[in-house]
Amino acid sequence: MLTYALPLLAPAILTTAAIGLHLRRDLTPDRAARIGEGVSLVALLVAFLALGLLIAQGSGDSFLIGAAGIGISARLDAVSGTMLLLVAFIGWIVVRYARVYLEGEARQTPFTIWLLGTLAAVLLLVQSGNLVQFVGAWIVTSLCLHRLLLFYPERIAAQRAARKKFLTARAGDIALITAAVLLMISYETLQISQIIAAAQLGQGGGLAATAAAFLALAALLKSAQFPTHGWLTEVMETPTPVSALLHAGVVNAGGFLLIRFADVMLLSPLVLAGLVLIGGFTALFGGLVMLTQPTVKVSLAWSTVAQMGFMILQCGLALFPLALLHVVAHSLYKAHAFLAAGGAVERVASIARPGPVAVPDLAAVSRAFVLAIAIYGAVYTAFSILFGFAGSSPQSVALGAILIFGVAYLLAQGLADAAPRALTWRTALMSLGAAISYVVLQKGAYWLTVSSLPPTPMPSALEWALILLALLSFGLVALAQATLPLWSHHPAAQGLRIHLTNGFYINALEDRLLRGWSIPAKSQKGAAQ
């Protein structure tokens, strides 16, 4: 019990440092930033030690620092251990980057303080052992992030985005608090591990199913799902380190919420079906809009909207181990993408002018899709026979087929009539590598989380219908992208591109509803603060 309290040291160290920097006003901004970098490294070392403890002793809960079930405790298992290491690592990288990025800024020290505070809140969230701590850390994370979003408070766009994020987050807070109260009443405990254990036995009844609905609502609002995605695409007014920090357990906290309470979510198949619909639509919508954006950071933000939608889709299909894997992979590569965004234009400009492009016709596209599915099917079957069918489910097979559609788009270029033979072989090997990577990572995710997350149940009739709908929708979009040169010159396609660039004006409608365009600058600034 005592050793499982080790992960609590990480947020404690970061919080102490943030308070200390606030009190020591005589420190130079560079000195304060270096201290922040040092304590974030210590937090990362604590996360590594916690992972070692998990490997040596297995899952467990720490003692409660509090009374009457209210206080702070740590839950250490495969889910929290993975998130602890992920958040601490990205946090350390972001703090290091921010020290150089903000050098010379007048408000660098307050930025460092709120950066450390946000990291501490996220680390406290992902290891929460009880509902009170979970809800408290969830709210504090949003409030600290709000201060970072207003680093340039004089910018009207920053004020508007921060206000939109603030209102959306408060709605999510209400949903999470409601879910927590229902869980407490239903299971008569605040301990998350006890709630999960009871849910595994099918206990909870209607109150638990209602709680699952509110958990889903909180996750959708937190992870910028359609139609409340506008704040994420508009927070690019904040410094780049904050954009990267969003992926260290902040915007993907919605997915973590669903993963942590996976057993409760399984009590309501109807709620899971809703997640599939909303997440799948958001993934398609965000992915299409992303392709039309003219700036690097905004394009990356729309990519995040799409990726969060895909993560919600995975949770709706009860593929919680794969959703956790997605959180890790997306957090790492997207944080790197934001931090490297400054040099993206230079790298693109330095690329030599390409030669002739092979344009695939419908026959080449058809062959590509058939070949990609055949490769994926052969790889999946071979691995399942050799290493067993553990973790295999219709949902995971369908998810792999959706992913392989993206590879088919590239494969179509290699099968075009004018394509060189080297390109054909390269795209075929890419398809094979993608199929092998997916199956290996899927099996690994299920193996690592077998004691922490529930197995994926067989789909019901409704879920089968949603799986087929997802396959059809993503397949048609992949087909449209693969045949883009054949129809993109049409005037109707040009008009569609304009609407996609503006996100079908959903953000403008949301601004109108929230009076984001009608509030004077001074009033808006005061409301945001």
C-alpha positions in Angstrom: 0.0 0.0 0.0 2.8 2.4 0.9 4.9 1.7 -2.2 1.9 2.3 -4.5 1.9 5.9 -3.3 5.2 6.4 -5.2 3.5 7.9 -8.4 2.0 10.7 -6.2 5.4 12.1 -5.9 5.4 13.3 -9.5 2.5 15.8 -9.2 3.6 16.7 -5.7 7.1 17.8 -7.0 5.6 19.7 -9.9 3.1 21.5 -7.7 5.7 22.4 -5.1 7.9 23.8 -7.9 5.1 25.9 -9.4 4.2 27.4 -6.0 7.9 28.0 -5.3 8.4 29.8 -8.6 5.3 32.0 -7.9 6.7 33.0 -4.5 10.3 33.6 -5.7 9.7 36.7 -7.9 13.4 37.5 -7.8 14.3 34.7 -10.1 15.1 35.5 -13.8 12.7 33.9 -16.4 15.6 31.8 -17.7 16.4 30.5 -14.2 12.7 29.7 -13.5 12.5 27.9 -16.8 15.6 25.8 -16.0 14.1 24.9 -12.6 10.9 23.8 -14.4 12.9 21.7 -16.8 14.7 20.1 -13.8 11.6 19.2 -11.9 9.8 17.8 -15.0 12.8 15.5 -15.4 12.5 14.4 -11.8 8.7 13.7 -12.5 9.7 11.6 -15.5 12.1 9.6 -13.3 9.3 9.0 -10.8 7.2 7.7 -13.6 9.9 5.3 -14.6 10.2 4.1 -11.0 6.4 3.6 -10.9 6.5 1.5 -14.0 9.2 -0.6 -12.4 7.1 -1.0 -9.3 4.1 -2.1 -11.5 6.3 -4.7 -13.3 7.7 -6.0 -10.0 4.5 -6.1 -7.9 1.6 -5.9 -10.2 -1.5 -3.6 -10.0 -2.6 -2.1 -6.8 -4.0 0.9 -4.9 -2.2 3.2 -2.5 -3.6 4.3 0.9 -5.9 7.3 1.0 -4.5 10.6 2.0 -7.7 12.0 3.5 -10.8 10.7 5.3 -14.3 9.3 4.7 -13.2 8.2 1.3 -12.4 11.7 0.2 -8.8 12.6 -0.6 -5.9 11.6 -2.8 -4.8 8.0 -3.7 -3.0 6.3 -6.5 -4.3 3.5 -8.7 -1.3 1.8 -10.5 -2.1 -0.6 -13.3 -1.3 -1.0 -17.0 -3.5 1.9 -17.9 -2.3 4.4 -15.4 1.4 3.2 -15.7 1.3 3.8 -19.4 -0.3 7.2 -19.1 2.0 8.3 -16.3 5.1 7.6 -18.4 3.5 9.2 -21.5 2.5 12.4 -19.8 5.7 12.8 -17.9 7.8 12.2 -21.0 5.9 14.6 -23.3 5.7 17.1 -20.4 9.5 17.1 -19.9 10.0 17.6 -23.7 7.5 20.5 -23.8 9.0 22.2 -20.8 12.5 21.9 -22.3 11.2 23.3 -25.7 9.3 26.1 -24.0 12.5 27.3 -22.2 14.1 28.2 -25.5 10.9 29.0 -27.5 9.8 31.7 -25.0 13.2 33.1 -24.3 12.9 36.9 -24.0 9.1 36.9 -23.5 7.9 39.1 -20.7 5.6 36.5 -19.2 7.8 33.5 -19.5 7.9 32.8 -15.8 4.0 32.7 -15.4 3.9 30.5 -18.4 6.4 28.1 -16.8 4.3 28.1 -13.6 1.0 27.3 -15.3 2.8 24.7 -17.5 4.0 22.9 -14.4 0.6 23.2 -12.8 -1.1 21.7 -15.9 1.3 18.7 -15.9 0.8 18.1 -12.2 -3.0 18.1 -12.7 -2.8 15.6 -15.6 -0.4 13.3 -13.7 -2.8 13.4 -10.8 -5.7 12.6 -13.1 -4.3 9.6 -14.8 -3.4 7.8 -11.5 -6.5 8.8 -9.6 -7.6 6.1 -7.2 -11.0 7.6 -6.3 -13.8 9.6 -7.9 -13.2 12.8 -6.0 -9.6 13.0 -7.0 -10.5 12.2 -10.6 -13.1 14.9 -10.9 -10.9 17.5 -9.1 -7.9 16.8 -11.3 -10.1 16.9 -14.4 -11.3 20.3 -13.5 -8.0 21.7 -12.4 -6.4 20.5 -15.6 -8.9 22.5 -17.6 -8.5 25.7 -15.5 -4.6 25.6 -15.7 -4.8 25.1 -19.5 -7.1 28.0 -19.7 -4.4 30.3 -18.3 -2.0 29.0 -20.9 -4.5 29.6 -23.7 -4.6 33.3 -22.7 -0.8 33.8 -22.8 -1.5 36.5 -25.3 -4.6 38.0 -23.7 -4.7 41.0 -26.0 -5.4 38.8 -29.1 -9.1 38.7 -29.9 -8.9 35.3 -31.5 -7.2 33.9 -28.4 -9.9 35.4 -26.2 -12.6 33.9 -28.3 -11.0 30.4 -28.4 -10.3 30.4 -24.7 -13.9 31.5 -23.9 -15.3 28.7 -26.2 -13.0 26.2 -24.5 -14.0 27.4 -21.1 -17.7 27.0 -21.7 -17.3 23.6 -23.3 -15.1 22.4 -20.5 -17.6 23.5 -17.8 -20.3 21.6 -19.6 -18.0 18.6 -19.6 -17.3 19.1 -15.9 -21.0 19.0 -15.1 -21.4 15.8 -17.0 -18.5 14.2 -15.2 -19.7 15.3 -11.8 -23.1 13.9 -12.5 -21.6 10.6 -13.6 -19.5 10.4 -10.5 -22.5 11.0 -8.2 -24.4 8.3 -10.0 -21.5 5.9 -9.7 -21.2 6.6 -6.0 -24.9 6.0 -5.4 -24.9 2.9 -7.5 -21.9 1.2 -6.1 -21.8 2.9 -2.6 -18.0 3.6 -2.9 -15.7 6.3 -4.2 -12.9 3.9 -4.9 -12.4 3.4 -8.6 -11.0 -0.1 -8.4 -14.1 -1.2 -6.4 -16.4 0.3 -9.0 -14.6 -1.4 -11.8 -14.7 -4.8 -10.0 -18.4 -4.5 -9.4 -19.1 -3.5 -13.0 -17.1 -6.5 -14.2 -19.8 -8.6 -12.4 -22.6 -6.8 -14.2 -23.7 -4.9 -11.1 -24.9 -1.3 -11.1 -28.3 -1.5 -12.9 -29.9 1.5 -14.5 -28.0 4.1 -12.5 -24.6 2.7 -13.8 -25.9 2.7 -17.4 -27.0 6.3 -16.9 -23.6 7.1 -15.5 -22.1 5.6 -18.6 -24.1 8.1 -20.7 -22.7 11.0 -18.7 -19.2 9.6 -18.9 -19.6 9.5 -22.7 -20.8 13.0 -22.8 -17.9 14.3 -20.7 -15.5 12.4 -23.0 -17.0 13.9 -26.2 -16.8 17.4 -24.8 -13.2 16.9 -23.6 -12.0 15.4 -26.8 -13.4 18.1 -29.2 -16.0 15.9 -30.9 -18.4 17.3 -33.5 -20.0 19.7 -33.2 -18.1 21.1 -30.2 -14.7 20.8 -31.9 -14.3 24.5 -32.6 -12.1 25.5 -29.7 -9.4 23.0 -30.6 -9.0 24.4 -34.1 -8.9 27.9 -32.9 -6.4 27.7 -30.0 -3.4 28.1 -32.4 -3.1 31.6 -31.1 -1.4 30.2 -28.0 2.4 29.4 -28.1 3.4 26.2 -29.9 4.4 24.4 -26.6 0.8 24.5 -25.5 -0.4 22.9 -28.7 2.0 20.1 -28.0 1.0 19.9 -24.3 -2.6 19.4 -25.4 -1.6 15.9 -26.5 0.0 15.0 -23.1 -3.3 13.8 -21.6 -5.4 16.9 -22.1 -7.4 16.6 -25.3 -7.1 12.8 -25.2 -8.3 12.8 -21.5 -11.8 12.0 -22.9 -10.4 8.7 -24.3 -8.6 8.0 -21.1 -11.9 8.5 -19.2 -13.7 5.9 -21.3 -10.7 3.5 -21.0 -10.5 3.9 -17.2 -14.2 3.2 -16.8 -14.4 0.6 -19.6 -16.3 -2.0 -17.6 -18.9 0.6 -16.7 -19.2 1.6 -20.4 -19.9 -2.0 -21.3 -23.1 -1.9 -19.2 -24.7 0.3 -21.8 -24.4 -1.0 -25.4 -26.6 1.9 -26.6 -24.1 4.5 -25.3 -21.3 2.6 -27.1 -23.3 2.7 -30.3 -23.6 6.5 -29.9 -19.9 6.8 -29.5 -19.3 4.8 -32.7 -21.6 7.2 -34.6 -20.2 10.4 -33.2 -16.6 9.3 -33.2 -16.8 7.9 -36.7 -18.4 11.0 -38.2 -15.9 13.3 -36.4 -13.0 11.2 -37.8 -14.3 11.5 -41.4 -15.3 15.2 -41.0 -12.0 16.2 -39.4 -9.9 14.2 -41.8 -11.5 15.8 -44.9 -11.3 19.3 -43.5 -7.7 18.8 -42.6 -6.7 18.2 -46.2 -8.0 21.7 -47.2 -6.2 23.8 -44.5 -3.5 26.2 -45.8 -1.5 26.5 -42.5 0.5 23.8 -40.8 -0.7 24.2 -37.2 -4.4 24.5 -38.2 -4.1 21.4 -40.4 -2.5 19.6 -37.4 -5.4 20.7 -35.2 -8.0 19.3 -37.6 -5.9 16.1 -37.8 -6.2 15.9 -34.0 -10.0 16.3 -34.2 -10.1 13.4 -36.7 -7.7 11.3 -34.5 -9.8 11.9 -31.4 -12.9 10.9 -33.3 -11.2 7.6 -34.3 -10.2 7.1 -30.7 -13.8 7.6 -29.6 -14.9 5.2 -32.4 -12.5 2.5 -31.0 -14.0 3.0 -27.5 -17.5 2.7 -28.9 -16.4 -0.7 -30.5 -15.2 -1.8 -27.1 -11.6 -1.9 -28.4 -10.2 -0.3 -25.3 -6.7 -1.8 -25.5 -6.4 -0.4 -29.0 -7.8 2.9 -27.9 -5.0 3.1 -25.3 -2.4 2.2 -27.9 -3.9 5.0 -30.1 -3.6 7.5 -27.3 0.1 6.7 -26.9 1.0 6.7 -30.6 -1.0 9.8 -31.4 0.3 11.8 -28.4 3.9 11.1 -29.3 3.8 11.8 -33.0 1.4 14.8 -32.8 3.4 16.5 -30.0 6.5 16.1 -32.2 4.6 17.4 -35.2 3.6 20.6 -33.4 7.1 21.2 -32.0 8.6 20.7 -35.4 6.0 22.8 -37.2 8.2 25.8 -37.4 10.6 24.1 -39.9 7.9 22.4 -41.9 7.6 25.2 -44.6 11.4 25.3 -45.0 11.6 21.5 -45.5 8.8 21.5 -48.0 10.4 24.5 -49.9 13.7 22.6 -50.1 12.1 19.6 -51.8 13.1 19.3 -55.4 10.4 19.7 -58.0 8.8 16.3 -58.5 8.7 14.6 -61.9 5.6 13.1 -63.7 3.0 11.7 -61.3 1.3 8.4 -62.0 -2.5 9.0 -62.0 -4.4 5.8 -61.1 -7.5 5.0 -63.0 -10.6 3.1 -61.6 -9.1 -0.2 -62.6 -5.8 0.5 -60.7 -7.8 1.7 -57.7 -9.9 -1.4 -57.7 -6.9 -3.7 -57.9 -5.3 -1.7 -55.1 -8.2 -2.2 -52.7 -8.6 -5.8 -53.5 -4.8 -6.5 -53.0 -4.7 -4.4 -49.8 -7.6 -6.4 -48.2 -6.1 -9.7 -49.4 -2.7 -8.8 -47.8 -4.4 -7.8 -44.6 -6.5 -10.9 -44.5 -3.6 -13.2 -45.1 -1.4 -11.5 -42.4 -4.2 -11.5 -39.8 -5.0 -15.2 -40.5 -1.4 -16.2 -40.4 -0.7 -14.5 -37.1 -3.9 -15.7 -35.5 -3.1 -19.3 -36.4 0.5 -19.1 -35.3 0.0 -17.1 -32.1 -3.6 -17.8 -31.2 -6.8 -15.8 -31.5 -6.5 -14.0 -28.2 -7.6 -10.4 -28.7 -9.2 -11.2 -32.1 -12.7 -9.9 -32.5 -14.9 -8.8 -35.4 -14.4 -5.2 -34.1 -10.6 -5.4 -34.3 -10.7 -7.1 -37.7 -13.0 -4.3 -39.0 -10.8 -1.6 -37.5 -7.8 -3.1 -39.3 -9.7 -3.1 -42.6 -10.5 0.6 -42.1 -6.8 1.4 -41.5 -5.7 -0.7 -44.5 -8.0 1.5 -46.7 -5.5 4.3 -46.2 -2.7 2.1 -47.5 -4.8 1.1 -50.5 -4.8 4.8 -51.5 -1.0 4.7 -51.8 -1.0 1.3 -53.3 -3.2 2.6 -56.1 -0.5 5.0 -57.2 2.0 2.1 -57.4 -0.4 0.1 -59.6 -1.1 2.9 -62.0 -0.2 2.3 -65.6 2.6 4.9 -65.7 4.0 3.9 -62.3 7.6 2.6 -62.3 8.0 -1.0 -61.1 10.1 0.2 -58.1 7.1 2.2 -56.9 4.8 -0.8 -57.3 7.0 -3.0 -55.2 7.5 -0.2 -52.6 3.8 0.4 -52.1 3.1 -3.4 -51.9 5.7 -3.8 -49.2 4.2 -0.8 -47.4 0.8 -2.5 -47.4 2.4 -5.7 -46.1 4.3 -3.8 -43.4 1.2 -1.8 -42.3 -0.8 -5.1 -41.9 1.9 -6.8 -39.9 2.4 -3.7 -37.7 -1.3 -3.4 -36.9 -1.6 -7.1 -36.0 1.5 -7.1 -33.9 0.6 -4.0 -32.0 -3.0 -5.2 -31.5 -1.8 -8.5 -30.0 0.7 -6.6 -27.9 -1.9 -4.1 -26.6 -4.3 -6.9 -25.5 -1.5 -8.9 -23.9 -0.2 -5.9 -21.8 -3.7 -4.9 -20.6 -5.3 -8.3 -20.2 -5.5 -7.8 -16.4 -6.6 -4.1 -16.5 -9.1 -3.9 -19.3 -12.1 -6.1 -20.2 -12.1 -8.4 -23.2 -14.0 -7.1 -26.3 -17.5 -8.7 -26.3 -19.1 -10.1 -29.4 -21.1 -7.5 -31.3 -24.8 -7.3 -31.2 -27.0 -6.8 -34.2 -26.9 -3.1 -33.8 -23.1 -3.1 -33.5 -22.8 -5.3 -36.6 -24.8 -2.7 -38.5 -22.5 0.1 -37.2 -19.4 -1.9 -38.1 -20.7 -2.3 -41.7 -21.6 1.4 -41.8 -18.1 2.4 -40.7 -16.5 0.1 -43.2 -18.7 1.5 -46.0 -18.2 5.2 -45.0 -14.4 5.0 -44.6 -14.1 2.9 -47.7 -16.0 5.4 -49.8 -13.8 8.3 -48.5 -10.7 6.3 -49.2 -12.0 5.6 -52.7 -12.7 9.2 -53.3 -9.2 10.2 -52.1 -7.6 7.5 -54.3 -9.5 8.8 -57.4 -9.0 12.5 -56.6 -7.1 13.3 -59.8 -10.1 12.0 -61.8 -12.7 14.3 -60.4 -11.0 17.2 -58.4 -11.1 19.5 -61.5 -14.9 19.5 -61.6 -16.4 22.9 -60.5 -18.6 21.2 -57.9 -15.5 19.8 -56.3 -13.9 23.3 -56.1 -17.0 24.6 -54.4 -16.9 21.7 -51.9 -13.3 22.5 -51.2 -14.2 26.0 -50.1 -16.9 24.7 -47.7 -14.5 22.1 -46.3 -11.8 24.8 -45.8 -14.3 26.6 -43.6 -15.3 23.4 -41.8 -18.8 23.8 -43.2 -19.1 26.9 -41.0 -19.8 24.9 -37.8 -17.4 27.1 -35.8 -19.2 30.3 -37.0 -22.5 28.8 -35.9 -21.1 27.9 -32.5 -19.6 31.4 -32.2 -23.1 32.9 -32.9 -24.7 30.6 -30.3 -22.1 31.5 -27.7 -22.1 35.2 -28.8 -18.4 34.9 -29.5 -18.5 37.5 -32.2 -20.8 40.0 -30.5 -19.1 40.5 -27.2 -16.7 43.5 -27.2 -13.0 42.8 -26.8 -12.7 44.1 -23.3 -15.8 42.3 -22.0 -14.7 39.1 -23.7 -11.2 39.4 -22.1 -12.7 39.9 -18.7 -15.1 37.0 -19.1 -12.3 34.7 -20.2 -10.2 35.5 -17.3 
